[in-house]
Amino acid sequence: MSGHSARAPMHDAVRIPPLGLPGSLDIPAEATGVVVFAHGSGSSRLSPRNVYVAKALREAGLGTLLFDLLSEEEEAVRAHVFDIDLLADRLSAAAEWLTSLPALDGLSLGLFGASTGAAAALVAASRTDIYGAIVSRGGRPDLAGEALPLVAAPTLLIVGGHDQEVLSLNREALAKLRCTKELKVVPGATHLFEEPGTLDQVIELARAWFLRHLPRTEKRP
């Protein structure tokens, strides 16, 4: 957009305070926003699907942050993997850290959640209005529970057409959301979108949603 000087691109291995959780922060020079990824249970910042989606979003001019929501010690405790409030706390900490970085001043924040990470993203978004958009891929938004009606950020739920149980749960969650919202079904896709071309359809939907709802904000004086 005019009126904004180009920032230097960033490609950094980072540590998210206060626990020093490892992550990868990549910001294109002309980024209009930053998408924070929330992986699902049993996954990590190295999730091949999220890495693939993140690369495509960067090519569309969006920054990305992929990071581990739990430490190695915490991952060893099975209950932590499904502790949605704890995972949401980690997303909130990452967002607070991002907004404190002078180099990212003026960029909107978005959330991309998969599986249980989608519930954590929605819970995190229910606590604040700093997020401009949310996308859920094969998510479990139902696990966000009472937080759903409190979410203000425009939310896109993407589910595989053959992921019947999760599709039903997403439809129920969609009815409870009061924000701008859509549910998109990818025909022929199962839960992990492993079928040829299905993850690319996710990318097209997510990219359009973020580019529509993550306008560049004015820099702080």
C-alpha positions in Angstrom: 0.0 0.0 0.0 1.1 3.5 -0.6 2.4 5.6 2.2 4.3 2.8 3.8 8.0 2.3 3.4 9.2 -1.2 2.6 10.5 -3.1 5.6 13.5 -5.5 5.4 12.5 -9.1 5.0 13.0 -11.3 8.0 13.9 -15.0 8.2 14.8 -15.8 11.8 14.9 -18.8 14.2 13.3 -17.3 17.3 12.5 -18.1 20.9 9.1 -17.1 22.1 9.2 -15.7 25.7 8.7 -16.3 28.5 9.6 -20.0 28.1 11.9 -19.7 25.0 9.7 -21.9 22.8 11.5 -22.4 19.5 9.9 -21.0 16.3 10.5 -19.7 12.8 9.5 -16.1 11.9 9.5 -15.2 8.2 8.3 -11.8 7.0 8.3 -10.8 3.3 9.4 -7.2 2.6 5.9 -6.2 1.5 4.0 -8.1 4.1 0.5 -6.9 5.0 0.1 -9.2 8.0 1.5 -12.0 10.0 -0.2 -15.4 10.4 0.6 -17.3 13.6 0.2 -21.1 13.2 -1.2 -23.3 15.9 -0.5 -27.0 15.2 -2.6 -29.9 16.3 -2.0 -32.5 18.9 1.1 -34.6 18.4 2.6 -32.2 15.9 5.1 -29.3 16.1 6.4 -26.2 14.3 7.8 -28.7 11.7 4.4 -30.0 10.7 4.9 -30.6 6.9 1.4 -29.5 6.1 1.7 -26.3 8.0 5.1 -25.6 6.6 3.7 -26.1 3.1 0.8 -23.8 3.8 3.0 -21.2 5.4 5.3 -21.1 2.4 2.4 -20.4 0.1 1.1 -17.6 2.4 4.5 -16.0 2.3 4.5 -16.1 -1.5 1.2 -14.2 -1.3 2.8 -11.5 0.8 2.0 -12.6 4.3 4.4 -13.2 7.2 4.3 -16.4 9.2 5.3 -17.6 12.6 5.5 -21.3 13.3 6.4 -22.3 16.8 6.2 -25.1 19.3 3.2 -24.5 21.7 4.7 -26.8 24.3 8.2 -27.6 25.6 9.6 -31.1 25.2 8.9 -31.8 28.9 5.3 -30.6 28.6 4.7 -32.7 25.5 5.5 -35.8 27.5 2.4 -35.1 29.6 -0.5 -36.3 27.4 -3.0 -34.0 29.2 -1.1 -30.9 28.1 -1.5 -31.8 24.4 -5.3 -31.4 24.8 -5.2 -28.5 27.3 -6.9 -25.9 25.1 -6.6 -23.1 27.6 -2.9 -23.8 28.0 -2.3 -23.8 24.2 -4.3 -20.6 23.9 -2.1 -19.0 26.6 1.0 -19.9 24.4 -0.6 -18.3 21.3 -1.4 -15.2 23.4 2.2 -14.9 24.6 3.4 -15.3 21.0 1.0 -12.5 19.8 2.1 -10.2 22.6 5.8 -10.8 21.7 5.1 -10.2 18.0 3.3 -6.9 18.6 6.2 -5.7 20.7 8.7 -6.0 17.8 9.3 -2.6 16.2 10.1 -4.3 12.9 6.5 -5.6 12.7 4.8 -2.4 13.7 1.8 -1.8 11.5 1.1 -5.5 10.5 -2.2 -7.2 11.3 -2.2 -10.6 13.0 -4.0 -13.7 11.9 -4.3 -17.2 13.3 -4.2 -20.5 11.4 -5.1 -23.5 13.5 -5.2 -27.2 12.7 -7.0 -29.9 14.8 -6.8 -28.9 18.5 -4.8 -25.9 17.5 -7.9 -24.4 15.9 -9.7 -24.6 19.2 -6.7 -22.9 20.9 -6.7 -20.2 18.2 -10.4 -19.5 18.8 -10.0 -19.3 22.6 -7.0 -17.0 22.2 -9.1 -14.8 19.9 -12.0 -14.7 22.3 -9.8 -12.9 24.8 -8.8 -10.0 22.6 -9.6 -8.0 19.4 -6.0 -7.9 18.1 -6.5 -10.6 15.5 -7.8 -9.7 12.1 -8.7 -13.2 10.8 -8.7 -16.9 11.8 -8.6 -20.0 9.6 -9.2 -23.5 10.8 -8.0 -26.5 8.8 -9.6 -29.8 9.8 -10.0 -28.1 13.2 -12.0 -28.9 16.3 -13.6 -25.6 17.0 -16.1 -27.3 19.2 -13.4 -27.7 21.8 -13.4 -23.9 22.2 -16.7 -24.3 24.0 -18.1 -21.2 25.6 -15.4 -19.0 23.9 -17.0 -19.4 20.4 -19.6 -16.6 20.8 -16.9 -14.2 22.1 -14.7 -14.4 19.0 -14.8 -11.2 17.0 -12.3 -12.0 14.2 -13.6 -13.2 10.9 -13.4 -16.9 11.0 -13.1 -19.5 8.1 -13.6 -23.2 8.9 -12.2 -25.6 6.3 -13.1 -29.2 6.5 -12.6 -32.3 4.3 -15.8 -33.6 2.7 -14.9 -37.1 3.8 -14.2 -36.0 7.4 -17.8 -36.5 8.4 -17.6 -36.4 12.2 -15.4 -33.3 12.2 -17.6 -31.7 9.6 -20.6 -32.2 11.8 -18.7 -30.7 14.8 -17.7 -27.7 12.6 -21.3 -27.1 11.6 -22.3 -27.0 15.2 -19.5 -24.6 16.1 -20.3 -22.4 13.1 -23.8 -21.8 14.5 -22.3 -20.6 17.8 -19.9 -18.1 16.2 -21.3 -14.5 16.0 -18.5 -13.0 14.0 -18.1 -12.9 10.2 -17.9 -16.6 9.4 -17.8 -19.2 6.7 -17.6 -23.0 6.4 -15.9 -24.4 3.3 -15.9 -28.1 2.5 -13.1 -29.5 0.3 -14.6 -32.4 -1.7 -12.9 -35.7 -1.4 -10.6 -34.7 1.4 -10.1 -36.6 4.6 -9.0 -35.2 7.9 -5.4 -34.6 7.0 -6.0 -33.4 3.4 -3.6 -36.0 2.1 -5.4 -36.5 -1.2 -3.8 -35.0 -4.3 -4.7 -31.3 -4.6 -6.8 -31.0 -1.5 -4.2 -29.1 0.6 -3.7 -26.7 -2.3 -7.5 -26.0 -2.1 -7.0 -25.2 1.6 -4.2 -22.8 0.7 -6.4 -21.0 -1.9 -9.2 -20.6 0.6 -6.9 -19.5 3.5 -4.9 -17.1 1.3 -8.0 -15.3 0.1 -9.4 -15.1 3.6 -6.3 -13.6 5.1 -5.7 -11.2 2.2 -9.3 -10.0 2.6 -9.3 -9.6 6.3 -5.7 -8.7 7.2 -5.3 -5.1 6.0 -2.1 -3.3 7.0 -2.7 -1.1 10.0 -1.2 2.3 10.7 2.2 2.3 12.3 2.4 3.5 15.9 3.8 7.0 16.2 
